[in-house]
Structures are given as C-alpha cells and as structure tokens.
Amino acid sequence: MIEEFVNYYEILEISPTAGQDEIEQQYKAITRRLRNLQNNPDLNIQQEATRKSEELPKAKKVLLDPVERQKYNQQLEEYQRRQQQAPSQDSQGNDIASSSELIKEGYRLFAIGAINAALEVAKKATARYGDDPNTWALLAEARFRTNDTDSAIYEYKRAIDLRPNEAKFHHSLGQVFEKAKRNDHAIIAYNRSIELAPTQIYYALSLGRFLVEIKRWDGSVNILEDCYKRQPDNPQVAEALMIAYDGWIKANGSAKTLEELKKTLKMIDKSLAINNNSEITDVQESLLQLKNTYSSYLKRKFNGRPILGAFASLSYSGNFGEKFFLFGAIGIFVLYYFSCRPPRYICYDEKEKKSKADFAQSGCIGWVLFIMAFPLVILYNYFNNYTGKNNPSEDEYIREVIESMKSR
C-alpha cells in the first residue's frame, strides 16, 4: 500500500497559492458536492466521499492558519520528495492480487488527494485485469481527475464495451462529456443510465442538475419535479428543484397578461413550498424577491395623460360657476385620475402600448377629440380598467395574493 499523506490542496481542488476567500468558497462547494456523492450508487465513490468529508474540515483549518499552513507545506514537499525517491509503484503493489483490491486502493488514493498515484494503480489494474470493466472505469476516472478528458472518454467506452448495461459507467461517461462541454453527448449518456436503472434517483438527479447548468429549464423542471415526487424529503433533490424553479422563472416568467402573471406566481409559490432544509438561502431570497416583483404587477398604476387631463378638467369645470370653478376642476381631475389606473401588467400589453402610440401620433386632432369627449373618456376608462381581465381580484387565487400583499 502506498504511504498515506492527505493532500489538502487536491481535496479542495485549489492551487498551493490559493487565498483565504478561494479556500472558503471551495470548502462550501466541495462540502455540498460530497454530500451528494455520498448517495452515489457506487460504493467506492460513497466511501471516497465519506473519507473526504472527514478530511475537509481539517484541510480548511490548516490552510486558513498561516503558521499551520507553512508547516503543512514543508511536510507536503518532504512527502513528494520521498515519493520521487521511492521504488516503482509495481514493486510497491505486488502484495495486491485481485482487481477489486486494486480498485479499492485507487479510490483510497483519490480520497487523500493522491491523484497521480491513483493513476498509476489504475494503469496497473488494466494491465493485469483488462477483462474487468471496473479497472477501465477506474483508469477513466483517474484520467478525468487529471483533466485528460479524451482519454477518460475512451476508457469509459472500453468499460461500456465490456459491460454495456452497467448504468454507473454511462453516468460517469456523462460527467466527462459534461466537463468537455459536449452537452448533447452528456444528455444521451445520462439518459442511458436512467434507462438502465430507472429506480435509481441519483442518475435522474444528475441529469436534472446538468440541464439546470445549461439552462434547459423546462427539461430540468420536469425531471426534478419527478425526483421530488419520489423523494420529497431528500434535501439534495429539494435544493436542485428550487434552483431549477428559480432559473425557469427568471427565464420564462411573464407579466404581459393576467394568465401569464398567474402562472408565474403559482410557479413561485410552488418553489417556496418545497420542503427544503439546505443552506441555499440565496435562492430562497431570490424567489421571495421574484414573488414581490411579480405581485407588484397587480397593483394599479396611473396610465393617463396628466397635462391633457388637467386641461380638460379645467374646461369642464366652468359649468360649476366661478365660485366652485377650482373645486370642480379638482373633482373632475380626481375622477379622471382614478379612472386611469389599470393593473400594472396592463401597461405591458402590446395593444395598450399601440393605443398610446396611436394617440401620440394623432397630434392636435386627437387632443381636441379627447377634450370634447372627456366625460365619455372617464366612463370608458372605468369600464375598461376595473372590469373583466383588468379586474384581477375577480380571480380567487389572485385575490389571495392581493390580500397577502396588504397584510405585509
């Protein structure tokens, strides 16, 4: 067995020159990833994730302490020097007879950050046991972790050739394609793993997360909703679904019509109702902000022509006599003001925009007609802005949203 020395830099996936902020960020990201990997159907990966989870807090503590980090760097340099002077990996590994023991040793080395040593073990495993697809999968994983994606793809395909119906090989190949930005190939590989192991939610979760990464929101939501129905208490599933909902709403949310606004608000409510105990408060805050934003489109907004309305009000206030001229003008303008307050989502309606544009182009003729028909304009506005589609409170769900806004 190869000497054990835990490479904290490899575990955190950072360079030896990484600063404190990068260490903190990577610690959070790796912690979240390892939590997910502990649910991987492959026992070797589960054990690796468990071991890394134990080492991760130690790595953070040492690397954030300048004195301890300096001591650790000296120890790491000494270990690497001894490794260069040590006998070849073949002579060290003669006591390991079976392919399963070599594979176990490879994943042990992954867990302590000894990636290059794991690569050598994997090469030895394929040389000795080339008919075992798991040895090719180990070699592919080692290539993948050394950023040799082309070789990793080739070797995962070797494993698949030997055992075509092994779901975990297709899933791992999908991860390599994902890193290589070969998105369509990744989707095919992930789907194949789901076909071969339909009851294994881990593979469906991986595909859902990948579709989130490439912003295919409809597909990600569909897959992750199904995962959530199957495992509503799984925090990883809940977290992924919330992120997918947040992305879908930002990409597809609309307030152009009452129906689109209602659909968007219901999607937000659905996402906020998820039983989520994870630490993604930033997504929850984003969803709450989206709720406030889209709810605000139900509020009414003055959409009239204030100067023209004031002039028309003064024109008609003469009927009240000199004594009540000013009060009459104010009263008429107030009526006009409230008649011109449709829900905000109406302001984004294309027909409404066109109507305003047409009036603006009509010039003086339009103004004269507006003033002449001012009382009818007010009546028409009340009818148009407070009934039918422009009276959202007639919808029970929207009425509840409006009431909740008032109670805030």
C-alpha positions as CSV (number, residue, x, y, z in Angstrom):
1,M,0.0,0.0,0.0
2,I,1.3,3.5,-0.9
3,E,2.2,5.8,2.0
4,E,-0.7,7.9,3.1
5,F,-0.4,11.6,3.2
6,V,-3.5,13.7,2.7
7,N,-3.1,16.4,0.0
8,Y,-5.4,19.2,1.2
9,Y,-4.9,21.2,-1.9
10,E,-6.1,18.3,-4.1
11,I,-9.1,17.6,-1.8
12,L,-10.1,21.3,-2.0
13,E,-9.2,21.4,-5.7
14,I,-7.1,24.6,-5.3
15,S,-3.6,25.6,-6.1
16,P,-1.0,25.9,-3.3
17,T,-1.1,29.7,-3.8
18,A,-4.9,29.9,-3.2
19,G,-6.0,32.7,-0.9
20,Q,-8.4,32.6,2.0
21,D,-11.5,33.7,0.0
22,E,-10.9,30.9,-2.5
23,I,-10.4,28.3,0.2
24,E,-13.7,29.4,1.9
25,Q,-15.6,29.2,-1.4
26,Q,-14.2,25.9,-2.4
27,Y,-14.9,24.5,1.1
28,K,-18.6,25.2,0.7
29,A,-18.8,24.0,-2.9
30,I,-16.9,20.7,-2.1
31,T,-18.9,20.1,1.0
32,R,-22.1,20.3,-1.0
33,R,-20.8,18.1,-3.7
34,L,-19.5,15.4,-1.2
35,R,-22.9,15.4,0.5
36,N,-24.4,14.5,-2.9
37,L,-21.7,11.9,-3.7
38,Q,-22.4,10.0,-0.5
39,N,-25.7,9.0,-2.3
40,N,-23.8,7.6,-5.3
41,P,-24.8,4.0,-6.1
42,D,-21.1,3.1,-6.5
43,L,-19.8,2.0,-3.0
44,N,-16.3,3.0,-3.9
45,I,-17.4,6.6,-4.6
46,Q,-19.5,6.7,-1.4
47,Q,-16.5,5.6,0.7
48,E,-14.3,8.2,-1.0
49,A,-16.8,10.9,-0.4
50,T,-17.1,9.9,3.3
51,R,-13.4,10.0,3.8
52,K,-13.0,13.3,2.1
53,S,-15.8,14.7,4.2
54,E,-13.8,13.8,7.3
55,E,-10.6,15.4,5.9
56,L,-12.3,18.6,4.6
57,P,-12.6,20.5,7.9
58,K,-9.0,19.6,8.8
59,A,-7.9,21.0,5.4
60,K,-9.8,24.2,5.9
61,K,-8.4,24.7,9.4
62,V,-4.8,24.1,8.4
63,L,-4.8,26.1,5.2
64,L,-6.5,29.1,6.8
65,D,-3.9,29.3,9.6
66,P,-0.7,30.9,8.2
67,V,1.6,29.1,10.7
68,E,0.0,25.7,10.3
69,R,-0.1,26.1,6.5
70,Q,3.6,26.8,6.4
71,K,4.3,23.6,8.4
72,Y,2.0,21.6,6.2
73,N,3.6,22.9,3.0
74,Q,7.0,21.7,4.3
75,Q,5.5,18.3,5.1
76,L,3.9,18.1,1.7
77,E,7.2,18.9,0.0
78,E,9.0,16.3,2.0
79,Y,6.4,13.7,1.2
80,Q,6.6,14.5,-2.5
81,R,10.4,14.2,-2.4
82,R,10.1,10.8,-0.8
83,Q,7.7,9.7,-3.4
84,Q,10.1,10.6,-6.2
85,Q,12.8,8.5,-4.5
86,A,10.5,5.6,-3.6
87,P,10.6,2.3,-5.6
88,S,8.2,2.0,-8.6
89,Q,4.5,1.5,-8.0
90,D,4.7,-2.0,-9.4
91,S,7.1,-3.1,-6.7
92,Q,5.0,-1.5,-4.0
93,G,1.8,-3.1,-5.2
94,N,2.9,-6.7,-5.6
95,D,1.0,-7.7,-2.4
96,I,-2.3,-6.6,-4.1
97,A,-3.5,-9.6,-6.0
98,S,-7.1,-9.0,-7.1
99,S,-8.7,-6.4,-9.4
100,S,-11.1,-5.4,-6.6
101,E,-8.3,-4.7,-4.2
102,L,-6.5,-2.5,-6.8
103,I,-9.8,-0.6,-7.5
104,K,-10.3,-0.1,-3.7
105,E,-6.7,1.1,-3.4
106,G,-7.3,3.5,-6.3
107,Y,-10.3,5.1,-4.6
108,R,-8.4,5.3,-1.3
109,L,-5.8,7.3,-3.1
110,F,-8.4,9.6,-4.6
111,A,-9.8,10.2,-1.1
112,I,-6.4,11.5,0.1
113,G,-5.7,13.6,-3.0
114,A,-3.0,11.3,-4.4
115,I,-4.4,11.5,-7.9
116,N,-1.2,10.7,-9.8
117,A,-0.6,7.6,-7.5
118,A,-4.1,6.5,-8.2
119,L,-3.5,6.8,-11.9
120,E,-0.5,4.5,-11.7
121,V,-2.6,2.0,-9.7
122,A,-5.3,2.2,-12.4
123,K,-2.8,1.6,-15.2
124,K,-1.6,-1.5,-13.3
125,A,-5.1,-2.7,-12.8
126,T,-6.0,-2.6,-16.5
127,A,-2.7,-4.2,-17.4
128,R,-3.3,-7.1,-15.1
129,Y,-7.1,-7.4,-15.4
130,G,-8.0,-5.8,-18.7
131,D,-11.1,-8.0,-19.0
132,D,-12.6,-6.4,-15.8
133,P,-14.6,-3.3,-16.9
134,N,-14.3,-1.8,-13.4
135,T,-10.5,-1.4,-13.9
136,W,-11.1,0.6,-17.1
137,A,-13.6,2.7,-15.2
138,L,-11.0,3.4,-12.5
139,L,-8.5,4.4,-15.2
140,A,-11.1,6.6,-16.9
141,E,-11.8,8.3,-13.5
142,A,-8.1,8.9,-12.9
143,R,-7.7,10.4,-16.4
144,F,-10.8,12.5,-15.7
145,R,-9.3,13.9,-12.5
146,T,-6.1,14.8,-14.2
147,N,-8.1,16.7,-16.9
148,D,-7.4,14.2,-19.6
149,T,-11.0,14.1,-20.9
150,D,-10.3,12.5,-24.2
151,S,-8.6,9.5,-22.6
152,A,-11.3,9.3,-20.0
153,I,-14.0,9.1,-22.7
154,Y,-12.1,6.4,-24.5
155,E,-11.6,4.3,-21.3
156,Y,-15.2,4.7,-20.1
157,K,-16.2,3.4,-23.6
158,R,-13.9,0.5,-23.1
159,A,-15.7,-0.3,-19.8
160,I,-19.1,0.0,-21.5
161,D,-18.0,-2.3,-24.4
162,L,-17.2,-4.9,-21.8
163,R,-20.4,-4.4,-19.8
164,P,-22.9,-2.4,-21.9
165,N,-25.8,-2.4,-19.4
166,E,-23.9,-1.0,-16.4
167,A,-25.7,2.2,-15.5
168,K,-22.8,3.7,-13.5
169,F,-20.5,3.6,-16.5
170,H,-22.9,5.6,-18.6
171,H,-23.5,8.0,-15.8
172,S,-19.7,8.6,-15.3
173,L,-19.3,9.0,-19.1
174,G,-22.0,11.7,-19.0
175,Q,-20.0,13.5,-16.3
176,V,-16.9,13.5,-18.6
177,F,-18.9,14.7,-21.6
178,E,-20.4,17.5,-19.3
179,K,-16.9,18.7,-18.4
180,A,-15.9,18.6,-22.0
181,K,-18.9,20.8,-22.9
182,R,-20.2,18.1,-25.2
183,N,-23.7,18.7,-23.9
184,D,-25.8,16.5,-26.3
185,H,-23.5,13.5,-25.7
186,A,-23.8,14.1,-21.9
187,I,-27.6,14.1,-22.1
188,I,-27.5,10.8,-24.1
189,A,-25.2,9.2,-21.6
190,Y,-27.2,10.4,-18.6
191,N,-30.5,9.2,-20.2
192,R,-29.0,5.8,-20.8
193,S,-28.0,5.4,-17.2
194,I,-31.6,6.3,-16.2
195,E,-33.0,3.8,-18.7
196,L,-30.8,1.0,-17.2
197,A,-31.5,1.9,-13.6
198,P,-34.9,3.7,-13.6
199,T,-35.4,3.3,-9.8
200,Q,-32.1,4.9,-9.0
201,I,-32.9,8.6,-8.4
202,Y,-29.2,9.6,-8.3
203,Y,-28.9,9.3,-12.1
204,A,-32.1,11.4,-12.8
205,L,-30.9,14.0,-10.3
206,S,-27.6,14.3,-12.2
207,L,-29.4,14.9,-15.5
208,G,-31.7,17.4,-13.9
209,R,-28.8,19.4,-12.4
210,F,-26.9,19.3,-15.7
211,L,-30.0,20.7,-17.6
212,V,-30.0,23.5,-15.0
213,E,-26.3,24.2,-15.7
214,I,-27.0,24.5,-19.5
215,K,-30.2,26.5,-18.9
216,R,-32.7,24.0,-20.4
217,W,-35.2,25.0,-17.8
218,D,-38.3,23.0,-19.0
219,G,-36.4,19.7,-19.1
220,S,-34.7,20.3,-15.7
221,V,-38.0,21.2,-14.0
222,N,-39.8,18.1,-15.4
223,I,-37.1,15.7,-14.3
224,L,-36.5,17.3,-10.9
225,E,-40.2,17.5,-10.1
226,D,-40.4,13.8,-10.7
227,C,-37.5,13.2,-8.4
228,Y,-39.1,15.4,-5.8
229,K,-42.4,13.4,-6.0
230,R,-40.4,10.2,-5.4
231,Q,-38.2,11.6,-2.6
232,P,-39.8,14.8,-1.1
233,D,-37.6,14.5,2.0
234,N,-34.3,14.4,0.1
235,P,-32.5,17.7,0.7
236,Q,-30.4,17.4,-2.5
237,V,-33.5,16.9,-4.6
238,A,-35.3,19.8,-2.9
239,E,-32.2,22.1,-3.4
240,A,-31.9,21.2,-7.1
241,L,-35.6,21.7,-7.8
242,M,-35.6,25.1,-6.1
243,I,-32.6,26.2,-8.2
244,A,-34.4,24.9,-11.4
245,Y,-37.6,26.8,-10.5
246,D,-35.6,30.0,-9.8
247,G,-33.9,29.7,-13.2
248,W,-37.2,28.9,-15.0
249,I,-39.0,31.9,-13.5
250,K,-36.1,34.3,-14.4
251,A,-36.1,33.0,-18.0
252,N,-39.8,32.5,-18.6
253,G,-41.7,34.5,-16.0
254,S,-44.1,37.0,-17.6
255,A,-46.4,39.7,-16.6
256,K,-47.8,40.6,-20.1
257,T,-51.2,39.1,-19.4
258,L,-53.1,38.1,-16.3
259,E,-52.9,34.4,-17.2
260,E,-49.1,34.6,-17.7
261,L,-48.7,36.5,-14.4
262,K,-50.8,34.0,-12.6
263,K,-48.8,31.1,-14.0
264,T,-45.5,32.8,-12.9
265,L,-46.8,33.5,-9.4
266,K,-48.0,29.9,-9.0
267,M,-44.6,28.6,-10.0
268,I,-43.0,30.9,-7.4
269,D,-45.5,29.6,-4.7
270,K,-44.7,26.0,-5.7
271,S,-41.0,26.6,-5.3
272,L,-41.3,28.3,-2.0
273,A,-43.5,25.4,-0.7
274,I,-40.7,22.9,-1.2
275,N,-39.6,21.2,2.0
276,N,-36.0,22.4,1.9
277,N,-33.6,22.2,4.8
278,S,-30.4,23.0,2.8
279,E,-28.2,26.1,3.1
280,I,-29.2,27.8,-0.2
281,T,-30.8,30.8,1.4
282,D,-29.6,32.9,-1.5
283,V,-32.1,31.0,-3.8
284,Q,-34.9,31.3,-1.3
285,E,-34.2,35.1,-1.1
286,S,-34.2,35.3,-4.8
287,L,-37.6,33.6,-5.0
288,L,-39.1,35.8,-2.4
289,Q,-37.8,38.9,-4.3
290,L,-39.4,37.5,-7.5
291,K,-42.6,37.0,-5.6
292,N,-42.6,40.6,-4.5
293,T,-41.7,41.8,-8.0
294,Y,-44.4,39.8,-9.8
295,S,-47.0,40.5,-7.1
296,S,-46.4,44.3,-7.6
297,Y,-47.7,44.0,-11.2
298,L,-51.2,43.5,-9.6
299,K,-51.0,47.0,-8.2
300,R,-52.7,49.8,-10.1
301,K,-50.7,52.5,-11.8
302,F,-51.7,55.8,-13.3
303,N,-51.5,55.4,-17.1
304,G,-53.3,58.6,-18.3
305,R,-52.2,61.9,-19.7
306,P,-51.9,64.3,-16.7
307,I,-51.5,67.6,-18.5
308,L,-54.2,66.9,-21.1
309,G,-56.5,65.6,-18.3
310,A,-55.9,68.7,-16.2
311,F,-56.7,71.0,-19.2
312,A,-59.9,69.0,-19.9
313,S,-60.9,69.2,-16.2
314,L,-60.5,73.0,-16.3
315,S,-62.5,73.2,-19.5
316,Y,-65.5,71.3,-18.0
317,S,-65.3,72.9,-14.5
318,G,-66.8,76.2,-16.0
319,N,-70.2,74.5,-15.6
320,F,-69.8,74.8,-11.8
321,G,-69.7,78.6,-11.9
322,E,-67.0,80.9,-10.8
323,K,-67.4,80.1,-7.1
324,F,-66.8,76.4,-7.5
325,F,-64.6,76.5,-10.6
326,L,-61.4,75.3,-8.8
327,F,-63.2,72.6,-6.7
328,G,-65.0,71.4,-9.8
329,A,-61.7,71.1,-11.8
330,I,-60.1,69.2,-8.9
331,G,-63.0,66.9,-8.6
332,I,-63.1,66.1,-12.3
333,F,-59.4,65.5,-12.4
334,V,-59.6,63.1,-9.4
335,L,-62.3,61.2,-11.3
336,Y,-60.1,61.1,-14.3
337,Y,-57.0,60.1,-12.3
338,F,-58.7,57.1,-10.7
339,S,-60.3,56.0,-14.0
340,C,-56.8,55.8,-15.5
341,R,-55.3,53.3,-13.0
342,P,-55.3,49.8,-14.6
343,P,-53.2,47.0,-13.0
344,R,-49.6,47.4,-13.9
345,Y,-49.5,44.3,-16.1
346,I,-51.9,46.0,-18.5
347,C,-49.2,48.6,-19.1
348,Y,-47.1,45.9,-20.8
349,D,-49.9,44.7,-23.0
350,E,-49.0,45.2,-26.7
351,K,-52.5,46.5,-27.6
352,E,-52.3,49.1,-24.8
353,K,-48.8,50.2,-26.0
354,K,-50.1,50.5,-29.6
355,S,-53.2,52.5,-28.4
356,K,-51.0,55.0,-26.6
357,A,-48.6,55.3,-29.6
358,D,-51.5,55.9,-32.0
359,F,-52.9,58.7,-29.8
360,A,-49.4,60.3,-29.5
361,Q,-49.2,60.4,-33.3
362,S,-52.7,61.9,-33.7
363,G,-51.5,65.4,-32.8
364,C,-53.9,68.2,-32.2
365,I,-56.9,66.4,-33.7
366,G,-56.6,63.7,-31.0
367,W,-56.3,66.3,-28.2
368,V,-59.4,68.1,-29.4
369,L,-61.4,64.9,-29.6
370,F,-60.1,63.9,-26.2
371,I,-61.3,67.1,-24.6
372,M,-64.6,67.1,-26.4
373,A,-65.4,63.5,-25.2
374,F,-63.7,63.9,-21.8
375,P,-66.7,62.7,-19.7
376,L,-67.1,59.6,-22.0
377,V,-63.3,59.0,-21.7
378,I,-63.7,58.8,-17.9
379,L,-66.6,56.4,-18.1
380,Y,-64.8,54.3,-20.7
381,N,-61.7,54.2,-18.6
382,Y,-63.6,53.0,-15.5
383,F,-65.3,50.3,-17.5
384,N,-62.1,49.2,-19.2
385,N,-59.8,49.4,-16.2
386,Y,-62.0,47.9,-13.5
387,T,-63.9,45.1,-15.2
388,G,-63.1,41.8,-16.9
389,K,-59.4,41.0,-17.4
390,N,-58.4,44.3,-15.8
391,N,-60.1,43.4,-12.5
392,P,-57.7,40.7,-11.2
393,S,-59.4,40.5,-7.9
394,E,-62.2,38.5,-9.6
395,D,-59.8,35.5,-9.7
396,E,-59.8,33.7,-6.3
397,Y,-56.0,32.9,-6.4
398,I,-55.1,36.5,-7.4
399,R,-57.4,37.8,-4.7
400,E,-55.5,35.8,-2.1
401,V,-52.2,37.3,-3.5
402,I,-53.5,40.8,-3.3
403,E,-54.8,40.2,0.3
404,S,-51.4,38.9,1.3
405,M,-49.7,42.0,-0.1
406,K,-52.0,44.2,2.0
407,S,-51.1,42.2,5.2
408,R,-47.3,42.6,4.7
